[in-house]
């Protein structure tokens, strides 16, 4: 069920929810639940976490943030178990992540001493970090034998609907996806336009890159909530963005 062949597998620090996601997907394999239902479920978990943040129930917020990461891994696992790849699911998942990330930061801003400008900048930082991770990871997946077909390196053309989904739904979600992610994709591609020419990325580099995976970002937020660091979440992610230039520099200097 891996997205990568054996030689390309790496320790993904952001993918700690994979075991739970796979277990959860196996329980749903013979049911009427679809990957879209699972995507909606992780959205609900994220909204509960936001409600908990707004009410200063930080332990519960941390729990639902981590649960969201686990459920997030389950929709793709279920799609592979049922052999039902879906562009609708792929774009809906990403759009939900974008909305939830924004709401997480706005809720943190509302409760803490974080200025609205800093919260917005932290949101932009999180999106750029995640986009860098996804950019390199999708390149690796596309080059890996048996890689998935629903994720593209360059998302510039509306894909043809797969069996079980409508072209209208794909068109709408692809349009929303390109609006919310397009600018971030362009920025990262501008910073490293030659990355797609690389034959493969070494495992150590991908593990280092996974510090920017959404799961790891959410883990950091959860831990900072648990240990009374809500006021430092936005400043941390702003400063954390400096690693973008380090990672791109490593790629350009060492990985051809």
C-alpha positions as CSV (number, residue, x, y, z in Angstrom):
1,X,0.0,0.0,0.0
2,X,3.0,2.3,-0.1
3,X,3.2,5.3,-2.4
4,X,6.9,4.5,-3.0
5,X,8.9,1.5,-4.1
6,X,11.2,-0.1,-1.5
7,X,14.4,1.8,-2.5
8,X,12.6,5.2,-2.2
9,X,11.0,4.6,1.2
10,X,12.2,6.9,4.0
11,X,11.5,7.7,7.6
12,X,8.7,10.3,7.3
13,X,8.5,12.2,10.6
14,X,5.2,13.7,9.5
15,X,3.5,10.3,8.8
16,X,3.2,9.1,12.4
17,X,-0.5,8.6,11.9
18,X,0.0,6.1,9.1
19,X,-0.4,3.0,11.3
20,X,-3.6,4.2,12.7
21,X,-4.8,5.3,9.3
22,X,-4.1,1.9,7.8
23,X,-5.9,0.2,10.7
24,X,-8.9,2.5,10.5
25,X,-9.1,2.0,6.7
26,X,-9.0,-1.8,7.1
27,X,-12.0,-1.6,9.4
28,X,-13.9,0.3,6.7
29,X,-12.8,-1.8,3.7
30,X,-15.9,-3.9,3.6
31,X,-18.4,-1.2,4.6
32,X,-20.2,1.5,2.6
33,X,-17.8,4.2,3.9
34,X,-15.9,5.9,1.1
35,X,-12.6,7.8,1.3
36,X,-14.7,11.0,0.9
37,X,-16.5,10.1,4.1
38,X,-13.2,9.7,5.9
39,X,-12.0,13.1,4.5
40,X,-15.1,14.7,5.9
41,X,-14.4,13.0,9.2
42,X,-10.9,14.4,9.6
43,X,-12.4,17.8,8.8
44,X,-14.8,17.4,11.7
45,X,-11.9,16.4,14.0
46,X,-10.1,19.5,13.0
47,X,-13.2,21.7,13.7
48,X,-13.5,20.1,17.1
49,X,-9.9,20.9,17.8
50,X,-10.6,24.6,16.9
51,X,-13.6,24.7,19.2
52,X,-11.4,23.3,22.0
53,X,-8.7,25.9,21.4
54,X,-11.3,28.7,21.5
55,X,-12.5,27.4,24.8
56,X,-8.9,26.9,26.1
57,X,-9.3,23.1,26.4
58,X,-5.7,22.6,25.2
59,X,-5.4,18.9,26.1
60,X,-8.5,18.1,24.1
61,X,-7.4,20.3,21.3
62,X,-4.1,18.5,21.1
63,X,-5.9,15.2,21.1
64,X,-8.2,16.1,18.2
65,X,-5.3,17.7,16.2
66,X,-3.3,14.4,16.4
67,X,-6.5,12.4,15.7
68,X,-7.0,14.5,12.6
69,X,-3.6,13.5,11.4
70,X,-4.4,9.9,11.9
71,X,-7.7,10.1,10.1
72,X,-6.1,12.1,7.3
73,X,-3.9,9.1,6.5
74,X,-6.9,6.8,6.4
75,X,-8.7,8.3,3.3
76,X,-5.8,7.5,1.0
77,X,-5.3,4.1,2.5
78,X,-9.0,3.3,2.0
79,X,-8.9,4.5,-1.6
80,X,-6.0,2.1,-2.3
81,X,-7.7,-0.7,-0.4
82,X,-10.9,-0.3,-2.4
83,X,-9.0,0.6,-5.6
84,X,-10.9,3.8,-5.9
85,X,-8.5,6.6,-6.7
86,X,-10.2,10.0,-6.9
87,X,-9.3,13.5,-7.9
88,X,-12.3,14.7,-5.9
89,X,-10.8,13.2,-2.8
90,X,-7.3,14.4,-3.6
91,X,-8.4,18.0,-4.0
92,X,-11.0,18.0,-1.2
93,X,-8.3,16.7,1.2
94,X,-6.0,19.5,0.3
95,X,-8.7,22.2,0.4
96,X,-9.8,21.0,3.9
97,X,-6.2,21.2,5.1
98,X,-5.8,24.7,3.8
99,X,-9.0,25.9,5.6
100,X,-8.2,24.1,8.8
101,X,-4.7,25.5,8.9
102,X,-6.1,29.0,8.6
103,X,-8.7,28.4,11.3
104,X,-6.1,26.9,13.6
105,X,-4.0,30.0,13.4
106,X,-6.9,32.4,13.7
107,X,-8.2,30.6,16.8
108,X,-4.7,30.7,18.3
109,X,-4.6,34.4,17.5
110,X,-8.0,35.0,19.1
111,X,-7.1,33.3,22.3
112,X,-3.4,34.3,22.7
113,X,-1.5,37.5,22.6
114,X,-0.6,36.9,18.9
115,X,-1.2,40.0,16.6
116,X,-3.4,39.2,13.6
117,X,-0.5,40.1,11.3
118,X,1.8,37.6,12.9
119,X,-0.9,34.9,12.8
120,X,-1.5,35.5,9.1
121,X,2.3,35.5,8.4
122,X,2.5,32.2,10.4
123,X,-0.2,30.8,8.2
124,X,1.6,31.8,5.0
125,X,4.8,30.3,6.5
126,X,3.1,27.0,7.2
127,X,1.7,26.8,3.7
128,X,5.1,27.5,2.1
129,X,6.7,24.9,4.3
130,X,4.1,22.3,3.4
131,X,4.3,23.2,-0.3
132,X,8.1,22.6,-0.3
133,X,7.6,19.2,1.3
134,X,4.8,18.3,-1.2
135,X,6.8,19.6,-4.2
136,X,9.8,17.3,-3.5
137,X,7.6,14.4,-2.3
138,X,5.4,14.4,-5.4
139,X,8.4,14.5,-7.6
140,X,9.7,11.4,-5.8
141,X,6.4,9.7,-6.0
142,X,6.0,10.4,-9.7
143,X,9.5,9.0,-10.4
144,X,9.0,5.9,-8.1
145,X,7.8,2.7,-9.7
146,X,4.1,2.3,-9.0
147,X,3.8,5.8,-7.8
148,X,0.3,7.3,-7.4
149,X,-1.4,8.9,-10.4
150,X,-3.6,11.5,-8.8
151,X,-0.8,13.8,-7.6
152,X,1.0,15.9,-10.2
153,X,4.2,17.9,-10.0
154,X,2.6,20.8,-11.9
155,X,-1.1,21.3,-11.3
156,X,-2.1,23.5,-14.3
157,X,-4.6,21.5,-16.2
158,X,-8.0,20.1,-14.9
159,X,-7.7,16.3,-14.9
160,X,-10.2,14.0,-16.4
161,X,-12.6,12.5,-13.9
162,X,-11.9,9.0,-12.8
163,X,-14.6,6.3,-12.6
164,X,-17.0,7.0,-9.8
165,X,-16.7,10.8,-9.8
166,X,-18.2,13.5,-12.0
167,X,-16.2,15.9,-14.1
168,X,-18.2,18.8,-12.7
169,X,-17.0,18.0,-9.1
170,X,-13.4,17.6,-10.3
171,X,-13.6,20.9,-12.2
172,X,-15.0,22.8,-9.1
173,X,-12.5,21.3,-6.6
174,X,-9.6,21.7,-9.0
175,X,-10.5,25.4,-9.4
176,X,-10.6,25.9,-5.7
177,X,-7.4,24.1,-5.3
178,X,-5.5,26.2,-7.8
179,X,-6.8,29.4,-6.2
180,X,-5.7,28.5,-2.7
181,X,-2.5,26.7,-3.5
182,X,-1.4,28.3,-6.8
183,X,0.6,31.1,-5.4
184,X,2.5,28.9,-3.0
185,X,3.3,26.4,-5.8
186,X,4.6,29.2,-7.9
187,X,6.8,30.6,-5.1
188,X,8.4,27.2,-4.4
189,X,8.8,26.4,-8.1
190,X,10.5,29.8,-8.6
191,X,12.9,29.0,-5.7
192,X,13.9,25.6,-7.2
193,X,12.6,25.3,-10.8
194,X,15.1,22.4,-11.7
195,X,14.1,20.0,-8.9
196,X,11.9,17.9,-11.1
197,X,14.9,17.0,-13.2
198,X,16.5,15.2,-10.3
199,X,16.5,11.4,-10.8
200,X,15.6,10.7,-7.1
201,X,16.1,12.2,-3.7
202,X,18.1,10.4,-1.1
203,X,16.3,9.0,1.9
204,X,18.1,11.1,4.4
205,X,17.1,14.3,2.6
206,X,13.4,13.2,2.5
207,X,13.5,12.5,6.2
208,X,14.9,16.0,6.8
209,X,12.3,17.5,4.5
210,X,9.5,15.7,6.4
211,X,10.1,18.2,9.2
212,X,7.8,20.4,7.0
213,X,5.1,17.7,6.5
214,X,1.7,18.7,7.7
215,X,1.6,16.0,10.3
216,X,4.8,17.2,11.9
217,X,3.6,20.8,11.8
218,X,0.4,19.8,13.6
219,X,2.4,17.7,16.1
220,X,4.4,20.9,17.0
221,X,1.2,22.9,17.4
222,X,-0.3,20.2,19.6
223,X,2.8,20.0,21.8
224,X,3.0,23.7,22.2
225,X,-0.6,23.8,23.2
226,X,0.0,21.1,25.8
227,X,3.0,22.8,27.3
228,X,1.6,26.3,27.6
229,X,3.3,27.7,24.5
230,X,0.3,29.1,22.6
231,X,1.8,32.6,22.5
232,X,4.9,31.2,20.7
233,X,3.2,29.2,18.0
234,X,3.0,31.9,15.4
235,X,6.5,33.3,16.0
236,X,8.0,29.8,15.8
237,X,6.5,29.0,12.4
238,X,7.6,32.3,11.0
239,X,11.2,31.6,12.1
240,X,10.9,27.9,11.1
241,X,10.5,29.1,7.5
242,X,14.2,29.9,7.3
243,X,14.8,26.2,6.9
244,X,13.2,26.5,3.5
245,X,16.3,28.1,2.1
246,X,18.6,25.6,3.9
247,X,16.7,22.7,2.3
248,X,16.7,24.2,-1.1
249,X,20.3,25.0,-0.8
250,X,21.1,21.4,0.2
251,X,19.1,20.2,-2.8
252,X,20.9,22.4,-5.3
253,X,24.4,21.8,-3.8
254,X,24.3,18.0,-3.2
255,X,21.4,16.4,-5.1
256,X,21.6,16.7,-8.9
